[in-house]
Amino acid sequence: MMSISKNNEILEENLVLDWEWLKEEFEILFDSRMGNHTERDKKIANDGLDYFLENTDIGGNIVLFRFLDGIVENIEKKYSILLS
């Protein structure tokens, strides 16, 4: 049986990898066109962030929840035009 700390470590590693993926996807899709986005871009950005949030398992860990909250805050600040 896996220990709780090992499970939390795996969840944290997965969250960091998923965060890096999400950040790279947003950069690839939207950074080159900052300020010149279509309604389709806005839908893609919102759908992508929603998918990330709905499919991210933090296992009830408050530390990972705070980290996830910081991730979302960073994305929302950088891409506020898309996510409004």
C-alpha positions as a Markdown table, in Angstrom:
| # | Residue | x | y | z |
|---|---|---|---|---|
| 1 | Met | 0.0 | 0.0 | 0.0 |
| 2 | Met | 1.3 | 3.5 | -0.9 |
| 3 | Ser | 1.9 | 5.9 | 1.9 |
| 4 | Ile | 0.0 | 9.2 | 2.1 |
| 5 | Ser | 3.1 | 11.2 | 1.7 |
| 6 | Lys | 4.1 | 9.2 | -1.4 |
| 7 | Asn | 0.6 | 9.7 | -2.8 |
| 8 | Asn | 0.8 | 13.4 | -2.2 |
| 9 | Glu | 4.2 | 13.6 | -3.8 |
| 10 | Ile | 2.9 | 11.9 | -6.9 |
| 11 | Leu | -0.1 | 14.2 | -7.0 |
| 12 | Glu | 2.2 | 17.2 | -6.7 |
| 13 | Glu | 4.5 | 16.0 | -9.5 |
| 14 | Asn | 1.5 | 15.4 | -11.7 |
| 15 | Leu | 0.1 | 18.9 | -10.9 |
| 16 | Val | 3.4 | 20.5 | -11.8 |
| 17 | Leu | 3.6 | 18.6 | -15.1 |
| 18 | Asp | 0.0 | 19.5 | -15.9 |
| 19 | Trp | 0.6 | 23.1 | -15.1 |
| 20 | Glu | 3.6 | 23.2 | -17.4 |
| 21 | Trp | 1.5 | 21.7 | -20.1 |
| 22 | Leu | -1.3 | 24.2 | -19.7 |
| 23 | Lys | 1.1 | 27.1 | -19.6 |
| 24 | Glu | 2.8 | 26.0 | -22.8 |
| 25 | Glu | -0.5 | 25.4 | -24.5 |
| 26 | Phe | -1.7 | 28.9 | -23.7 |
| 27 | Glu | 1.6 | 30.4 | -24.8 |
| 28 | Ile | 1.6 | 28.5 | -28.1 |
| 29 | Leu | -2.1 | 29.3 | -28.8 |
| 30 | Phe | -2.4 | 32.8 | -27.6 |
| 31 | Asp | 0.9 | 34.7 | -26.9 |
| 32 | Ser | 1.7 | 35.5 | -30.6 |
| 33 | Arg | -1.8 | 37.1 | -30.9 |
| 34 | Met | -2.1 | 39.0 | -27.7 |
| 35 | Gly | -4.8 | 41.6 | -28.1 |
| 36 | Asn | -6.1 | 40.2 | -31.3 |
| 37 | His | -8.3 | 37.3 | -30.2 |
| 38 | Thr | -11.5 | 36.0 | -31.7 |
| 39 | Glu | -14.5 | 34.6 | -29.9 |
| 40 | Arg | -13.2 | 31.2 | -30.9 |
| 41 | Asp | -9.9 | 31.9 | -29.0 |
| 42 | Lys | -11.9 | 32.9 | -25.9 |
| 43 | Lys | -13.9 | 29.7 | -26.1 |
| 44 | Ile | -10.8 | 27.6 | -26.5 |
| 45 | Ala | -9.1 | 29.4 | -23.6 |
| 46 | Asn | -12.1 | 29.0 | -21.3 |
| 47 | Asp | -12.7 | 25.3 | -22.3 |
| 48 | Gly | -9.0 | 24.5 | -21.8 |
| 49 | Leu | -8.9 | 26.0 | -18.3 |
| 50 | Asp | -12.2 | 24.4 | -17.4 |
| 51 | Tyr | -10.9 | 21.0 | -18.6 |
| 52 | Phe | -7.7 | 21.5 | -16.6 |
| 53 | Leu | -9.7 | 22.3 | -13.4 |
| 54 | Glu | -12.2 | 19.5 | -13.8 |
| 55 | Asn | -9.5 | 16.8 | -14.5 |
| 56 | Thr | -6.9 | 17.8 | -11.9 |
| 57 | Asp | -6.8 | 15.5 | -8.9 |
| 58 | Ile | -5.4 | 17.1 | -5.7 |
| 59 | Gly | -6.7 | 14.4 | -3.4 |
| 60 | Gly | -8.1 | 16.9 | -0.9 |
| 61 | Asn | -4.6 | 18.2 | -0.1 |
| 62 | Ile | -4.8 | 21.9 | 1.0 |
| 63 | Val | -1.3 | 22.6 | -0.1 |
| 64 | Leu | -2.0 | 21.3 | -3.6 |
| 65 | Phe | -5.3 | 23.2 | -3.6 |
| 66 | Arg | -3.4 | 26.5 | -2.8 |
| 67 | Phe | -0.9 | 25.7 | -5.6 |
| 68 | Leu | -3.7 | 25.0 | -8.0 |
| 69 | Asp | -5.4 | 28.3 | -7.0 |
| 70 | Gly | -2.1 | 30.1 | -7.7 |
| 71 | Ile | -1.9 | 28.5 | -11.1 |
| 72 | Val | -5.4 | 29.6 | -12.0 |
| 73 | Glu | -4.7 | 33.1 | -10.7 |
| 74 | Asn | -1.6 | 33.4 | -12.9 |
| 75 | Ile | -3.4 | 32.2 | -16.0 |
| 76 | Glu | -6.3 | 34.5 | -15.3 |
| 77 | Lys | -4.0 | 37.5 | -14.9 |
| 78 | Lys | -1.9 | 36.9 | -18.0 |
| 79 | Tyr | -4.9 | 36.0 | -20.2 |
| 80 | Ser | -7.6 | 38.2 | -18.6 |
| 81 | Ile | -8.8 | 39.4 | -22.0 |
| 82 | Leu | -9.5 | 35.8 | -23.0 |
| 83 | Leu | -11.0 | 34.6 | -19.8 |
| 84 | Ser | -13.4 | 37.5 | -19.1 |
